[in-house]
């Protein structure tokens, strides 16, 4: 199954709450993700710009054109212990 983000919301500067199409969810700390050089990254270090995250075909996307691959995001969240599996209760 291809990963897609079905819900996203900024909850604090550089933190996003994410739900994937398989029901897994969590909060991702994006501080390390936006530390790169160049104008795209420098704009995202402004909390007001970062908070404008939305979804474009299942990928977190910002108005300046930066986006995150949902597959990469899910792996990053799993490796960081940020991902909670779908509850079966």
JOSUL-V430543 format. One record per residue. N is the residue number from 1. PHI is phi as a letter, one per 40 degrees, with the letter a starting at -180 (* if undefined). NEAR is the number of other ideal C-beta (glycine too) atoms within 12 Angstrom. D_LAST is the distance of its C-alpha to the last C-alpha in Angstrom with 2 decimals. Layout:
N_PHI_NEAR_D_LAST ; N_PHI_NEAR_D_LAST
This chain:
1_*_12_22.65 ; 2_c_14_24.44 ; 3_c_27_22.64 ; 4_b_26_23.01 ; 5_c_36_22.08 ; 6_b_22_20.75 ; 7_a_21_20.80 ; 8_a_33_23.08 ; 9_a_21_24.49 ; 10_c_25_26.97 ; 11_b_20_25.89 ; 12_a_16_28.90 ; 13_d_19_31.95 ; 14_g_25_30.93 ; 15_b_24_27.16 ; 16_b_37_24.94 ; 17_c_25_21.29 ; 18_b_39_20.18 ; 19_b_30_17.43 ; 20_c_34_18.04 ; 21_c_22_17.87 ; 22_c_22_15.22 ; 23_g_20_12.78 ; 24_c_27_13.75 ; 25_a_27_15.33 ; 26_i_29_17.54 ; 27_b_23_20.96 ; 28_b_40_24.01 ; 29_c_25_27.30 ; 30_c_35_30.00 ; 31_d_19_33.04 ; 32_c_14_33.98 ; 33_c_28_33.40 ; 34_b_30_36.08 ; 35_c_15_38.78 ; 36_c_16_40.77 ; 37_c_9_44.31 ; 38_h_14_45.46 ; 39_c_14_45.23 ; 40_c_22_41.76 ; 41_c_23_40.19 ; 42_c_16_42.50 ; 43_c_20_41.45 ; 44_c_34_37.75 ; 45_c_25_38.61 ; 46_c_19_39.38 ; 47_d_19_36.24 ; 48_c_15_37.15 ; 49_c_23_37.35 ; 50_d_31_34.19 ; 51_c_21_32.29 ; 52_c_22_33.34 ; 53_c_36_30.73 ; 54_a_23_29.50 ; 55_b_25_28.17 ; 56_b_19_30.62 ; 57_f_15_29.26 ; 58_g_27_26.05 ; 59_b_28_27.99 ; 60_c_39_28.33 ; 61_b_24_31.95 ; 62_b_30_34.49 ; 63_d_18_37.61 ; 64_c_21_39.92 ; 65_g_16_38.60 ; 66_c_28_36.49 ; 67_a_24_33.20 ; 68_b_31_30.57 ; 69_c_21_29.56 ; 70_d_31_25.77 ; 71_c_20_25.86 ; 72_c_18_27.79 ; 73_c_37_25.60 ; 74_c_34_22.41 ; 75_c_18_24.39 ; 76_d_25_25.84 ; 77_c_33_22.56 ; 78_c_22_21.11 ; 79_c_14_24.40 ; 80_c_18_24.47 ; 81_g_12_21.01 ; 82_c_24_20.13 ; 83_b_25_17.26 ; 84_b_20_13.54 ; 85_c_17_11.58 ; 86_d_15_9.10 ; 87_c_8_5.56 ; 88_b_5_3.79 ; 89_c_4_0.00
